[in-house]
Every structure is written in structure tokens, then in C-alpha cells.
Amino acid sequence: MKRLLRCPVCRSALVSTADGYECTRPDCAASYPVIDGIAVLINEHASVFSIDDFVQRRNTYFPLSTEEGFVAFVKSIIPDVSANTQARRNYRRLAALLLSTSDSPSVLVLGGSIIGQGMEELLNHHSIELVETDISFGPRTMLICDAHDIPFGDETFDGVVAQAVLEHVADPDRCVEEIHRILKRSDLVYAETPFMYQVHGGRYDFTRFTHLGHRRLFRKFDEICSGAVSGPASALALAYEYFLLSFVTSRGLRIFLRGFARMSAFWLKYVDRYLSHRPGTFDAATGYYFMGSKRARPIPDRELVGLYRGAMQ
């Protein structure tokens, strides 16, 4: 990793040791392990996770063991009931904007242990450096860190991606402040966050945002574009699936009912291609995206309420 790592507790520089990393600030002196080549930089004073969670290989967000056999086969053939209709186009635009200002832009990916939907549009540009971080080990995890305390210095990155992440953090405002801090002047953020989407992260699922609430979260950014990533038709299909699941707790029955719901309602997601830009979608979408550039001062709330784009008058 090319960039200087910082202590997530005090933001002082870290030095490499035989066992991992140590903070250079004497009154902090925090130490962080490296596990299978991946540094674990967690501020245990503020995170819901501990360093020991990773040392002991406990499941955090993603399970470390993968399902096999019949269950894995069934899951592989069941269609999703929601469709992200915008991510690929948005990542293509993000890549173009990044490359218009730098020949080799660097992008921090929060929640980057796996490839997000549409992110191939960034991966296809080898001149874009991706620093992929997560709070879970995974096939693409380069660094374990918590978005509440990002272990990099101020104005380090040209872009930050947080796709399906901010619903899983305890304090999204703090995380967006961290995103703002590590971005260079006027540089870019891209986020996707759910609204009409049921709990999908168990104990690590905290928050939902309306379109306007999502815009307020990024009030220290000028908007480039925003909208629905998945519309009200997908939200209806998901509500139907979770309605059926609410009747049972048995793992086998839940797998069966999830399969039944998806096979009978997956077609609804295609309606979202028609609904994605209609005013009512801004009141009822499955989730929203925001792409923006860093600004110095937050947009006042009085101005923000004038940005409402829904159908409720």
C-alpha cells in the first residue's frame, strides 16, 4: 500500500514492526496486528468491533466460511428480486471524472471485501488505484478498518466509494465526516444507501435514508448526481419476501420461502426501469445513490429542503 497509514485513535503516523504496526505518538503507543498480510487498524475505543475479533477469526459482517452443497446450489439459481439499475452507469461516470483531474487517481473503497455491483467500470481502468477496505476479511480486503476512524491522513484520496455501507455503521454522520476529511480538495464521493429495504445485516444494520435525508448526510458536498439505484417495484418484491419470512424461524423453511418469493416476484424489478426517474420513486425507492464533490461549508438545511424531488406536495 503506497499511502502512509495513520493510527485510527490519534491519527499519528504508524511504523512497521515485526508483529504489525505501532503508533509513533508516545502517549498513545497503540499497536495493530497484521494477519495474513492484512493490517487490522481498528479504534477499539469507538468501534463495535475489537482487534481480537480479527485475531480470533470471528465472523464480523460476512461469514468466513462459505456455504457448499445443495444450499449453495439453490441460492445460486434463485434470482434476486431487486435490480440496481444505475450503478454501472454511475461508476462509468465516476471513472471519467477521476481521470479528468488525475492520470493516476486513488480511490478508497469502504466495504470493499467483495466487488460491488457495477464496480467493474472502475476496475477496468488500471490507472485508477483502488484501496479496498472492510471490517471483514474477504477476497479483496487489503486493509481492515472502521469507517468511523479511517486510518489515513487528511486529503489523501481522489475519491471514496461507500456502496451499501452507511446503513451498517453506528454513526453515519461521523463516517461521512471522515470521508470528507480524507478527500483532497473538490474531490469525489460515491455512495449507495438503502431506504425501503428490510434488515439484511442482522445486528450490524442500523439506519435508512430518504432521498433528501441522504442528501443531507452529504451536505458538505456539491451534488453531481443523485437518484434511485433500485425503485419501488423492487421495494414491493422485497416487502413480499420479508412478509413471508416473518412467519418462520427455521433455516430450512426460510430458504424455501425465500426461493418461493423470489421465483414468484423477481419480475417486478424490471418495472423499475420505467419508474426509476419518476417523482414518486424519490418517495418509495429501495435505495438511493449520491455522487458529489467536496466543499468547504455545509449546505444549510433551509436550502436542502428546497431540493426535494418527490411527488408529495
GULOTI-933179 format. One line per 3 residues: their letters; for each residue x, y, z of N, C-alpha, C. Coordinates in steps of 0.1 Angstrom, whole numbers. Example, Ala and Ser with C-alpha at 12.3 -4.5 7.8 and 13.67 -1.06 7.14 Angstrom:
BEGIN
AS	132:-57:78:123:-45:78:132:-33:78  128:-22:71:137:-11:71:129:0:79
END
This chain:
BEGIN
MKR	9:-12:0:0:0:0:9:12:0  7:21:-9:16:33:-12:14:44:-1  2:44:5:0:56:14:4:53:28
LLR	8:64:35:12:63:49:0:60:57  1:49:65:-10:46:74:-9:54:86  -21:57:92:-22:65:104:-29:57:115
CPV	-26:61:127:-32:54:139:-47:59:139  -56:49:139:-71:53:139:-75:59:152  -67:59:163:-70:65:175:-66:80:175
CRS	-54:83:172:-48:96:173:-44:102:160  -44:95:149:-40:99:135:-25:102:134  -17:98:143:-3:99:142:2:88:132
ALV	14:90:127:20:80:118:22:67:125  21:56:117:24:43:122:37:38:116  44:30:124:57:24:119:55:8:119
STA	61:2:109:60:-12:108:70:-19:118  65:-30:124:73:-38:134:72:-52:129  79:-61:137:79:-75:133:65:-81:135
DGY	57:-75:143:44:-81:146:32:-74:139  35:-62:134:24:-54:128:28:-39:127  20:-31:133:22:-16:133:21:-11:147
ECT	29:0:150:28:7:162:27:22:160  19:29:168:18:43:167:31:50:172  34:60:165:47:67:169:45:78:180
RPD	32:80:184:30:90:194:32:84:208  41:89:216:44:82:229:32:80:238  23:90:239:12:89:248:1:81:243
CAA	2:76:231:-8:67:225:-3:52:225  8:50:218:15:37:217:6:26:214  -4:28:206:-13:17:202:-6:8:192
SYP	-9:-5:193:-3:-14:183:-14:-22:176  -11:-26:164:-21:-32:155:-14:-44:148  -21:-56:148:-15:-67:141:-17:-67:126
VID	-9:-76:120:-11:-79:106:-14:-94:105  -25:-97:99:-30:-111:98:-31:-115:83  -23:-125:79:-22:-129:66:-19:-118:56
GIA	-11:-109:60:-7:-97:52:-17:-86:52  -27:-86:60:-37:-76:61:-36:-69:75  -33:-56:74:-33:-49:87:-47:-46:93
VLI	-48:-48:106:-61:-46:113:-60:-33:121  -65:-22:115:-64:-9:121:-78:-4:126  -81:-9:138:-94:-6:145:-92:2:157
NEH	-100:13:158:-100:20:171:-110:14:180  -105:6:189:-114:-2:198:-122:7:208  -118:19:210:-125:28:219:-138:33:213
ASV	-139:32:200:-151:37:193:-158:27:184  -152:16:181:-158:7:171:-166:-4:178  -176:-10:171:-184:-21:176:-175:-34:175
FSI	-164:-33:168:-155:-44:167:-143:-43:176  -136:-54:179:-124:-53:186:-113:-59:177  -101:-56:180:-90:-62:172:-90:-77:174
DDF	-93:-82:186:-94:-96:189:-104:-104:180  -114:-97:176:-124:-103:166:-117:-108:154  -107:-101:149:-100:-104:137:-88:-114:140
VQR	-82:-112:151:-71:-121:155:-77:-135:157  -89:-136:163:-95:-149:166:-104:-154:154  -104:-146:143:-111:-150:131:-126:-152:133
RNT	-132:-143:142:-146:-144:144:-153:-138:132  -166:-142:129:-174:-136:119:-177:-122:123  -175:-112:114:-179:-98:117:-192:-96:109
YFP	-190:-90:97:-202:-88:89:-204:-100:80  -194:-104:72:-195:-116:63:-190:-128:70  -197:-140:69:-192:-152:75:-180:-156:67
LST	-170:-161:75:-157:-165:69:-158:-178:62  -168:-187:66:-169:-199:58:-180:-198:48  -178:-204:36:-188:-203:26:-197:-215:25
EEG	-210:-213:21:-219:-224:20:-216:-233:8  -218:-246:10:-215:-256:0:-226:-265:-2  -225:-273:-13:-235:-284:-15:-249:-278:-20
FVA	-259:-285:-16:-273:-282:-21:-277:-268:-18  -275:-263:-6:-279:-250:-2:-272:-239:-11  -259:-241:-14:-252:-232:-22:-258:-232:-36
FVK	-261:-244:-41:-266:-246:-55:-280:-239:-56  -289:-241:-46:-302:-235:-46:-300:-220:-47  -292:-214:-38:-290:-200:-38:-285:-194:-51
SII	-277:-202:-58:-271:-197:-70:-281:-196:-81  -292:-204:-81:-301:-204:-92:-314:-195:-89  -315:-191:-76:-326:-182:-73:-324:-168:-77
PDV	-332:-162:-85:-330:-148:-90:-332:-138:-78  -325:-127:-79:-328:-116:-70:-341:-109:-73  -347:-103:-63:-360:-96:-65:-357:-81:-67
SAN	-345:-76:-65:-342:-62:-68:-331:-61:-78  -331:-50:-85:-320:-48:-95:-315:-34:-94  -302:-33:-93:-295:-20:-93:-294:-15:-107
TQA	-302:-5:-111:-303:-1:-125:-293:10:-128  -286:16:-118:-278:28:-121:-263:26:-118  -259:16:-110:-245:16:-106:-235:16:-117
RRN	-237:7:-127:-227:6:-138:-225:20:-144  -236:26:-148:-235:40:-154:-229:50:-145  -232:49:-132:-226:59:-122:-211:56:-121
YRR	-207:44:-120:-193:41:-118:-185:45:-131  -191:44:-143:-185:48:-155:-183:63:-155  -193:70:-150:-192:85:-149:-181:89:-138
LAA	-181:82:-127:-171:84:-117:-157:83:-122  -155:72:-129:-142:69:-135:-137:80:-144  -147:85:-153:-143:96:-162:-140:109:-155
LLL	-147:112:-144:-144:124:-136:-131:123:-129  -128:111:-124:-115:109:-117:-103:111:-127  -105:105:-138:-94:105:-148:-93:119:-155
STS	-103:127:-154:-102:141:-160:-94:150:-151  -91:146:-139:-83:155:-130:-70:149:-126  -68:136:-129:-55:130:-125:-53:118:-134
DSP	-40:116:-137:-36:104:-146:-36:91:-138  -35:92:-125:-35:80:-116:-42:83:-103  -55:85:-104:-63:88:-92:-63:76:-82
SVL	-64:79:-69:-65:69:-59:-79:69:-53  -85:58:-51:-99:57:-46:-99:47:-34  -104:52:-23:-106:44:-11:-120:37:-12
VLG	-121:24:-11:-133:17:-11:-137:12:3  -147:17:8:-152:13:21:-162:1:19  -160:-10:26:-169:-21:23:-164:-28:11
GSI	-151:-29:9:-145:-34:-4:-140:-48:-4  -145:-57:5:-140:-71:6:-145:-79:-6  -156:-74:-13:-161:-80:-25:-163:-69:-35
IGQ	-165:-73:-48:-167:-63:-58:-182:-59:-57  -185:-46:-56:-198:-41:-56:-204:-41:-70  -218:-41:-70:-225:-41:-83:-220:-29:-92
GME	-216:-32:-104:-212:-22:-113:-198:-17:-112  -191:-21:-102:-178:-16:-99:-167:-20:-110  -171:-29:-118:-162:-33:-129:-158:-21:-137
ELL	-167:-11:-138:-164:1:-145:-152:9:-140  -149:7:-127:-137:12:-121:-125:3:-123  -128:-10:-121:-117:-20:-122:-111:-21:-136
NHH	-119:-17:-146:-114:-18:-160:-103:-7:-162  -102:3:-154:-92:13:-156:-80:11:-147  -70:5:-152:-58:1:-144:-51:13:-138
SIE	-53:25:-144:-46:36:-139:-53:42:-126  -65:37:-123:-72:41:-110:-67:31:-99  -61:36:-89:-57:28:-78:-68:26:-68
LVE	-72:14:-65:-82:11:-55:-76:6:-42  -79:12:-31:-75:8:-18:-88:2:-11  -89:-11:-11:-101:-18:-8:-101:-22:7
TDI	-110:-16:15:-110:-18:29:-124:-24:34  -124:-30:45:-136:-36:51:-135:-39:65  -145:-42:72:-145:-47:86:-146:-62:86
SFG	-143:-68:74:-144:-83:73:-133:-87:64  -127:-99:67:-118:-105:57:-127:-109:45  -120:-108:33:-127:-112:21:-117:-113:10
PRT	-122:-117:-2:-113:-119:-13:-105:-107:-18  -111:-95:-15:-104:-83:-20:-100:-74:-9  -101:-78:4:-98:-69:15:-83:-67:15
MLI	-79:-54:15:-65:-50:16:-61:-45:30  -72:-40:37:-70:-34:50:-82:-35:58  -81:-39:70:-93:-39:80:-93:-26:86
CDA	-104:-18:85:-106:-6:92:-121:-3:93  -124:6:102:-138:10:105:-139:24:100  -150:26:92:-152:39:86:-154:51:96
HDI	-156:48:108:-157:59:118:-144:65:121  -133:57:119:-119:62:121:-110:57:110  -110:64:99:-103:59:87:-88:62:89
PFG	-79:51:88:-65:53:92:-56:59:81  -60:70:76:-52:78:66:-53:92:70  -43:100:65:-42:114:68:-52:122:60
DET	-53:135:63:-62:144:57:-58:145:42  -68:147:34:-67:150:19:-57:140:13  -60:127:14:-52:116:9:-57:111:-4
FDG	-70:110:-6:-76:103:-17:-83:112:-27  -83:108:-40:-91:115:-50:-105:111:-50  -109:100:-45:-122:95:-45:-125:85:-33
VVA	-137:84:-29:-142:74:-19:-154:68:-24  -155:55:-23:-167:47:-26:-173:41:-14  -186:43:-11:-193:36:0:-206:30:-5
QAV	-205:19:-11:-217:12:-17:-223:2:-7  -235:5:-3:-242:-4:7:-234:-5:19  -229:6:25:-221:6:37:-227:14:48
LEH	-233:26:45:-236:36:55:-249:31:64  -256:22:59:-267:16:67:-261:7:78  -249:3:77:-243:-7:86:-234:0:96
VAD	-233:13:96:-224:19:106:-233:26:117  -227:26:129:-235:32:140:-237:47:139  -228:54:133:-228:68:133:-225:73:118
PDR	-235:73:109:-231:76:95:-226:91:94  -231:100:102:-226:114:101:-211:114:103  -206:107:114:-192:107:116:-184:100:105
CVE	-190:90:99:-183:83:88:-182:93:76  -192:100:73:-192:110:62:-182:121:65  -181:125:77:-171:135:81:-156:129:78
EIH	-155:117:81:-142:110:78:-139:110:63  -149:107:56:-148:107:41:-144:121:36  -151:131:42:-148:145:38:-133:148:41
RIL	-129:143:53:-115:147:58:-104:141:49  -106:128:44:-95:122:37:-95:125:22  -106:132:17:-106:136:3:-98:148:1
KRS	-91:149:-11:-85:161:-15:-95:171:-18  -91:184:-20:-100:195:-22:-108:192:-35  -121:194:-34:-130:193:-45:-131:179:-51
DLV	-126:169:-44:-126:155:-50:-139:148:-46  -140:135:-50:-153:129:-53:-157:118:-43  -170:117:-40:-175:106:-32:-187:100:-40
YAE	-188:87:-39:-199:80:-45:-205:70:-34  -218:71:-31:-224:63:-21:-237:58:-26  -241:46:-22:-254:40:-23:-259:35:-10
TPF	-271:39:-6:-276:36:7:-291:32:6  -296:22:13:-310:18:12:-320:27:19  -332:26:14:-343:33:21:-354:22:24
MYQ	-362:18:14:-372:8:16:-367:-6:15  -358:-10:24:-351:-23:23:-351:-28:37  -355:-40:39:-356:-46:53:-342:-50:58
VHG	-341:-54:70:-328:-57:77:-321:-68:69  -309:-65:65:-301:-75:58:-287:-77:64  -284:-70:75:-271:-72:81:-272:-77:95
GRY	-284:-82:99:-285:-87:113:-282:-76:123  -274:-79:132:-271:-69:143:-263:-57:138  -257:-58:126:-249:-47:120:-257:-40:109
DFT	-270:-37:112:-278:-30:103:-286:-19:111  -283:-6:109:-287:4:118:-297:15:112  -295:19:99:-301:31:95:-306:31:81
RFT	-316:38:78:-321:40:64:-323:55:61  -322:59:48:-323:73:45:-333:75:33  -341:85:35:-349:90:23:-339:97:14
HLG	-344:100:2:-335:107:-8:-330:120:-2  -339:128:4:-335:141:10:-326:139:22  -329:129:30:-321:126:42:-307:122:37
HRR	-306:114:27:-293:110:21:-285:122:16  -292:132:10:-286:144:5:-281:152:17  -288:152:28:-284:160:40:-271:154:46
LFR	-271:140:45:-259:133:51:-246:138:43  -248:141:31:-236:146:23:-237:161:20  -242:169:31:-244:183:29:-231:191:28
KFD	-219:184:30:-206:191:28:-200:187:14  -209:184:5:-206:180:-8:-215:187:-18  -210:192:-29:-218:196:-40:-223:184:-48
EIC	-236:184:-52:-241:173:-59:-237:173:-73  -233:161:-78:-231:159:-92:-243:152:-98  -247:142:-91:-260:135:-95:-265:126:-83
SGA	-277:124:-83:-283:115:-72:-296:110:-78  -301:99:-71:-314:93:-76:-315:79:-70  -324:72:-75:-327:58:-71:-318:48:-77
VSG	-313:39:-69:-305:28:-75:-314:16:-78  -325:15:-71:-334:4:-72:-348:10:-68  -358:8:-76:-370:16:-74:-381:9:-65
PAS	-393:15:-65:-404:10:-57:-409:-4:-61  -407:-9:-73:-411:-22:-77:-402:-32:-69  -390:-30:-69:-381:-39:-61:-384:-38:-46
ALA	-387:-26:-41:-391:-25:-27:-404:-33:-24  -413:-34:-34:-425:-42:-32:-422:-57:-31  -413:-61:-40:-409:-75:-41:-402:-79:-28
LAY	-393:-70:-23:-386:-73:-11:-395:-74:1  -405:-65:2:-415:-65:13:-423:-78:12  -426:-83:1:-433:-95:-1:-425:-107:4
EYF	-412:-107:1:-403:-117:5:-402:-117:20  -399:-106:26:-398:-105:41:-411:-107:48  -422:-104:42:-435:-108:48:-436:-123:50
LLS	-433:-130:39:-433:-145:40:-423:-150:51  -411:-144:51:-401:-149:60:-405:-146:75  -413:-136:77:-417:-133:91:-425:-144:98
FVT	-430:-153:90:-438:-164:96:-430:-175:102  -417:-176:98:-409:-188:102:-396:-184:107  -390:-193:115:-376:-191:120:-367:-202:116
SRG	-372:-213:112:-364:-225:108:-356:-221:95  -343:-224:96:-334:-221:85:-339:-228:72  -343:-240:72:-348:-247:60:-360:-241:54
LRI	-370:-237:63:-382:-231:58:-379:-217:53  -370:-210:59:-366:-196:54:-360:-197:40  -352:-207:38:-346:-209:24:-357:-212:14
FLR	-366:-221:18:-377:-224:9:-386:-212:6  -390:-205:16:-399:-193:14:-391:-182:6  -379:-180:9:-371:-170:1:-371:-174:-14
GFA	-369:-187:-16:-369:-192:-30:-382:-190:-37  -393:-193:-29:-406:-192:-35:-409:-177:-38  -406:-168:-28:-409:-154:-30:-401:-149:-42
RMS	-389:-152:-44:-381:-147:-55:-385:-153:-68  -388:-165:-68:-393:-171:-81:-406:-165:-86  -415:-161:-76:-428:-156:-80:-428:-141:-81
AFW	-418:-134:-77:-418:-119:-77:-406:-113:-83  -397:-120:-89:-384:-114:-94:-387:-105:-106  -398:-108:-113:-401:-100:-125:-405:-85:-122
LKY	-409:-83:-109:-413:-69:-106:-401:-59:-108  -389:-64:-106:-377:-55:-106:-376:-48:-120  -381:-55:-130:-379:-49:-144:-388:-37:-146
VDR	-399:-35:-137:-407:-24:-138:-399:-11:-134  -389:-13:-126:-381:-1:-121:-374:6:-132  -372:0:-143:-366:7:-154:-375:18:-159
YLS	-388:15:-158:-397:26:-162:-399:36:-151  -398:32:-138:-401:41:-127:-389:48:-122  -377:45:-126:-365:50:-119:-364:65:-118
HRP	-369:73:-128:-368:87:-128:-381:95:-125  -391:87:-121:-404:94:-119:-404:100:-105  -412:111:-103:-411:118:-89:-415:108:-78
GTF	-425:99:-80:-429:91:-69:-418:81:-64  -408:78:-73:-397:70:-69:-388:76:-58  -388:89:-58:-380:96:-48:-386:95:-34
DAA	-399:90:-33:-405:88:-21:-406:73:-17  -402:64:-26:-405:50:-23:-395:40:-29  -383:45:-32:-373:36:-38:-367:26:-28
TGY	-361:16:-33:-354:6:-24:-342:13:-18  -335:21:-26:-323:28:-21:-319:39:-31  -310:48:-26:-306:60:-33:-291:60:-35
YFM	-286:67:-45:-272:70:-47:-270:85:-47  -257:88:-43:-253:102:-44:-238:102:-48  -236:111:-58:-222:114:-62:-220:129:-61
GSK	-209:133:-54:-207:147:-52:-192:150:-50  -189:163:-50:-175:168:-49:-174:176:-36  -163:175:-29:-161:181:-16:-162:196:-17
RAR	-169:202:-7:-170:216:-5:-165:220:9  -162:232:12:-157:236:25:-168:238:35  -180:243:32:-190:246:41:-203:237:38
PIP	-210:233:49:-222:225:46:-233:233:40  -241:227:32:-253:234:27:-263:236:38  -269:248:40:-278:250:51:-291:242:49
DRE	-297:237:60:-309:229:59:-321:237:52  -321:250:53:-332:257:46:-330:256:31  -318:255:27:-316:253:12:-318:238:8
LVG	-315:229:18:-317:215:15:-331:211:12  -340:216:20:-354:212:19:-360:217:6  -354:226:-1:-358:231:-14:-354:221:-25
LYR	-345:211:-21:-340:201:-31:-349:189:-32  -361:189:-25:-370:177:-25:-375:175:-40  -374:163:-44:-378:159:-58:-389:149:-59
GAM	-396:146:-47:-406:136:-48:-420:142:-52  -430:133:-50:-444:137:-55:-453:142:-44  -448:142:-32:-457:146:-21:-456:161:-20
Q	-468:167:-22:-468:182:-21:-475:187:-9
END
